[in-house]
Amino acid sequence: MPSQNIQWFPGHMAKTRRMITENLKNVDAVIEILDARIPQSSRNPEISKLTGDKPKIVLMNKSSLADPEMTSRWLAKYTNDNTVCIECDCITGQGLNKIAPALKKLCHEKLERYESKGMTGRMLKTMVLGIPNVGKSSLINKICGGKRAKVENRPGVTLDKQWVATNIGIMLLDMPGILWPKFEDKIIGENLAITGAIKDDILDIETIATALCARLRKHYPELMEARYKISDRSSYEELNDYELLELIGRKRGFLISGGEIDTERTANMLIDEFRAAKIGRMTLDEI
């Protein structure tokens, strides 16, 4: 990964920050969606600053792709008196049945006030927030039982807010994804690139895959060795991360003329297999 800090702040993200501030007074709670594979790197600190002490549900999405032991640790870290953290999968629907009860518990005082005024059955209004490509539209479509929000496996698809009614007693305000103006920590930028939160054409694919090799070597060497048939750890202990990428390419037989390794093909394969959890269930953020 190049040493310079990654900057990626399209104009619509500045607009999103303004929309969050303007619409926060209209909602009872916030649903913040994280990527369970990168629960720290995918948590935009701007969101906590903007939403303040609003009751919050934190959804650890894509938990079926993440390391379950690490997910349990992050759930405990993010849960407090004002926040309930739930592991889920917005594609399969796993864990989504916990959202409504958790919201009602967090907002019980407000619901009691509504009932005292004869407003029984009033829907709770929630704002759905998160970085691009983390699963906001998939969540909305799943709990609405139909296609209400545009979904694509690339960041930056939702560009404006939209209110959506659900059949679980809550209204959702879907907001565009919001990233930071600048990633001061290079590791965060790398993790976002590895998981696809940053558009793949912003960073070189071999650079992203080399960063992933560093994570595999450090945190999940056994999974890497099993997937790519690397039988002897000593065979790569002395290699740098790019050379480890080349070794994986050689093991897969990704060779071009002259016996040279096709590192671009290797990089694309490695990133694709990580994102599909073919290497194994992994979490890149430590705790």
Legacy VTK file of the C-alpha trace (Angstrom):
# vtk DataFile Version 3.0
C-alpha trace
ASCII
DATASET POLYDATA
POINTS 287 float
0.000 0.000 0.000
1.425 3.413 -0.894
2.572 5.435 2.108
0.343 8.430 1.387
-2.969 8.741 3.235
-6.056 7.718 1.290
-8.491 10.549 0.583
-11.941 9.872 -0.871
-14.659 12.392 -0.152
-17.108 12.913 -3.018
-19.408 15.895 -2.803
-22.460 13.781 -1.986
-20.826 12.728 1.290
-20.586 16.333 2.464
-24.270 16.617 1.539
-25.014 13.478 3.586
-23.471 14.980 6.712
-25.777 17.980 6.360
-28.794 15.703 5.803
-27.998 13.700 8.944
-27.863 16.845 11.063
-31.051 18.273 9.540
-33.101 15.059 9.887
-31.890 13.760 13.252
-34.605 15.681 15.111
-37.225 13.766 13.116
-36.162 10.285 14.275
-36.433 8.396 17.556
-33.310 6.270 17.124
-30.418 5.422 14.825
-29.516 2.117 13.208
-25.808 2.066 12.390
-24.599 -0.785 10.172
-21.025 -2.069 10.379
-19.158 -4.746 8.444
-18.487 -7.516 10.979
-15.195 -8.312 9.211
-13.933 -4.801 9.977
-16.053 -3.588 12.919
-13.668 -0.775 13.789
-12.519 0.225 10.307
-16.135 0.382 9.079
-17.298 2.546 11.989
-17.165 6.143 10.815
-16.348 8.334 13.866
-18.282 11.149 12.181
-21.527 9.218 12.772
-21.093 9.110 16.561
-20.285 12.821 16.595
-23.307 13.690 14.470
-25.844 11.459 16.254
-24.758 12.217 19.823
-26.838 10.468 22.503
-29.665 9.236 20.254
-30.620 5.626 21.123
-28.773 3.365 18.741
-28.827 -0.139 17.300
-25.441 -1.225 15.937
-25.795 -4.026 13.402
-22.737 -6.179 12.764
-23.651 -7.130 9.199
-22.041 -9.918 7.152
-21.377 -11.787 10.396
-21.543 -15.100 8.513
-18.280 -14.061 6.814
-16.531 -12.935 10.011
-14.606 -14.774 12.709
-17.339 -15.682 15.264
-15.018 -15.392 18.275
-13.939 -11.885 17.238
-17.549 -10.906 16.549
-18.483 -11.804 20.131
-15.718 -9.557 21.443
-16.795 -6.611 19.301
-20.448 -7.073 20.293
-19.470 -6.727 23.946
-17.308 -3.679 23.225
-20.035 -1.759 21.401
-22.940 -2.556 23.751
-23.794 0.003 26.462
-26.805 1.617 28.155
-27.701 3.615 25.047
-26.629 1.103 22.391
-27.617 -2.459 21.541
-25.238 -4.368 19.248
-26.639 -7.223 17.138
-24.840 -9.609 14.801
-26.761 -10.155 11.616
-26.776 -10.875 7.905
-28.878 -8.500 5.847
-28.993 -10.950 2.928
-30.203 -14.067 4.774
-32.081 -12.141 7.461
-30.198 -13.725 10.353
-30.563 -11.603 13.511
-32.896 -9.008 11.994
-35.821 -10.186 14.158
-33.977 -8.711 17.152
-34.110 -5.144 15.822
-37.704 -4.190 16.686
-37.651 -5.548 20.277
-34.307 -3.856 20.919
-35.582 -0.529 19.570
-38.749 -0.720 21.672
-36.664 -1.390 24.767
-34.285 1.487 24.030
-37.190 3.868 23.336
-39.621 2.586 25.988
-39.931 5.968 27.729
-40.838 7.702 24.470
-43.349 4.965 23.597
-44.961 5.363 27.040
-45.314 9.103 26.425
-46.956 8.436 23.071
-49.412 6.015 24.687
-50.241 8.500 27.447
-51.258 10.929 24.699
-53.440 8.332 23.010
-50.888 7.649 20.236
-50.938 3.874 20.694
-49.258 1.947 17.886
-47.238 4.889 16.624
-44.289 3.675 14.546
-40.783 4.429 15.781
-38.774 6.408 13.263
-35.170 5.398 12.754
-32.306 6.701 10.634
-30.177 4.059 8.888
-26.507 5.024 8.689
-23.214 3.448 7.676
-20.351 3.614 5.239
-20.933 2.778 1.548
-21.558 -0.842 0.559
-22.101 -2.015 4.145
-25.650 -3.302 3.586
-28.103 -0.479 4.295
-30.285 -1.089 1.236
-30.142 -4.867 1.754
-31.380 -4.383 5.325
-34.311 -2.252 4.183
-35.321 -4.668 1.445
-35.127 -7.650 3.788
-37.276 -6.245 6.582
-39.761 -4.781 4.099
-40.168 -8.132 2.369
-39.569 -6.651 -1.055
-37.303 -4.505 -3.148
-37.726 -0.973 -1.791
-34.136 0.287 -2.045
-31.641 0.004 -4.888
-28.991 -2.618 -4.126
-25.693 -3.120 -5.903
-22.437 -4.633 -4.702
-20.557 -1.387 -5.067
-20.299 1.718 -2.920
-22.073 4.985 -3.625
-25.390 3.630 -4.977
-27.809 5.381 -2.585
-27.335 9.104 -3.205
-30.355 10.624 -1.455
-32.526 9.981 1.600
-35.753 7.970 1.416
-38.406 7.044 4.001
-39.519 3.411 4.009
-42.325 1.807 6.044
-41.815 -1.726 7.374
-44.028 -4.460 8.772
-42.137 -4.615 12.084
-43.491 -1.379 13.518
-40.739 1.028 12.517
-40.142 3.606 9.805
-36.687 3.697 8.229
-34.949 6.765 6.861
-32.342 5.403 4.461
-29.371 7.738 4.072
-26.464 7.625 1.598
-23.233 6.027 2.784
-20.772 8.371 4.420
-16.991 8.050 4.619
-14.425 10.243 6.329
-12.767 13.151 4.515
-9.393 11.459 5.089
-8.111 8.171 6.506
-5.347 9.109 8.928
-4.700 5.442 9.721
-3.394 3.581 6.679
-4.650 0.272 8.117
-8.251 1.532 8.075
-7.950 2.586 4.442
-6.502 -0.796 3.530
-9.264 -2.692 5.359
-11.967 -0.650 3.635
-10.353 -1.376 0.281
-9.999 -5.108 0.997
-13.698 -5.463 1.862
-14.897 -3.292 -1.033
-16.135 -0.221 0.885
-13.872 1.898 -1.317
-14.393 1.507 -5.052
-11.975 -1.026 -6.490
-10.734 1.385 -9.149
-9.471 3.897 -6.563
-6.562 1.723 -5.416
-4.366 -0.706 -7.320
-5.650 -4.273 -6.892
-2.162 -5.692 -6.307
-1.598 -3.122 -3.555
-4.862 -4.146 -1.880
-4.034 -7.857 -2.183
-0.555 -7.300 -0.757
-2.160 -5.641 2.276
-4.474 -8.645 2.605
-1.452 -10.956 2.538
-0.126 -9.058 5.551
-3.401 -9.710 7.421
-3.473 -13.388 6.457
0.115 -13.918 7.553
-0.464 -12.231 10.908
-3.950 -13.365 11.921
-4.978 -16.442 9.904
-1.880 -18.280 8.650
-3.523 -21.698 9.052
-6.474 -20.743 6.852
-4.160 -19.289 4.217
-1.916 -22.345 4.232
-4.860 -24.724 3.899
-6.552 -22.787 1.100
-3.435 -22.287 -1.014
-1.688 -25.547 -0.143
1.334 -23.943 1.501
2.629 -26.872 3.526
5.699 -25.331 5.153
5.434 -22.033 7.067
9.178 -21.569 6.811
8.704 -21.305 3.036
7.214 -17.819 3.421
8.415 -16.526 6.801
11.296 -14.695 5.127
9.198 -13.372 2.236
7.781 -9.858 2.199
4.026 -9.438 1.649
4.282 -8.938 -2.124
6.482 -12.031 -2.412
3.845 -13.930 -0.415
1.286 -12.839 -3.025
3.605 -14.226 -5.701
3.901 -17.517 -3.806
0.115 -17.842 -3.701
0.011 -17.177 -7.449
2.618 -19.847 -8.053
0.663 -22.346 -5.948
-2.425 -21.618 -8.046
-0.457 -21.992 -11.271
-1.108 -18.411 -12.389
1.888 -18.221 -14.702
2.455 -16.271 -17.883
5.150 -16.529 -20.555
8.627 -17.181 -19.231
7.309 -18.654 -15.996
6.529 -15.222 -14.567
3.676 -15.055 -12.050
0.520 -13.236 -13.105
0.232 -11.097 -9.966
-2.785 -9.126 -11.193
-4.790 -12.316 -11.712
-3.562 -13.590 -8.349
-4.570 -10.353 -6.633
-8.086 -10.429 -8.104
-8.508 -14.062 -7.104
-7.291 -13.450 -3.539
-9.584 -10.463 -2.960
-12.575 -12.305 -4.464
-11.966 -15.386 -2.323
-11.603 -13.290 0.831
-14.862 -11.437 0.157
-16.689 -14.721 -0.447
-15.164 -16.268 2.730
-13.656 -19.084 0.624
-10.408 -18.751 2.590
-12.395 -18.887 5.821
-14.320 -16.647 8.212
-12.026 -13.798 9.141
-12.060 -10.482 10.997
-9.348 -7.995 10.091
-9.719 -5.598 13.044
-8.049 -6.604 16.290
-9.512 -6.019 19.738
LINES 1 288
287 0 1 2 3 4 5 6 7 8 9 10 11 12 13 14 15 16 17 18 19 20 21 22 23 24 25 26 27 28 29 30 31 32 33 34 35 36 37 38 39 40 41 42 43 44 45 46 47 48 49 50 51 52 53 54 55 56 57 58 59 60 61 62 63 64 65 66 67 68 69 70 71 72 73 74 75 76 77 78 79 80 81 82 83 84 85 86 87 88 89 90 91 92 93 94 95 96 97 98 99 100 101 102 103 104 105 106 107 108 109 110 111 112 113 114 115 116 117 118 119 120 121 122 123 124 125 126 127 128 129 130 131 132 133 134 135 136 137 138 139 140 141 142 143 144 145 146 147 148 149 150 151 152 153 154 155 156 157 158 159 160 161 162 163 164 165 166 167 168 169 170 171 172 173 174 175 176 177 178 179 180 181 182 183 184 185 186 187 188 189 190 191 192 193 194 195 196 197 198 199 200 201 202 203 204 205 206 207 208 209 210 211 212 213 214 215 216 217 218 219 220 221 222 223 224 225 226 227 228 229 230 231 232 233 234 235 236 237 238 239 240 241 242 243 244 245 246 247 248 249 250 251 252 253 254 255 256 257 258 259 260 261 262 263 264 265 266 267 268 269 270 271 272 273 274 275 276 277 278 279 280 281 282 283 284 285 286
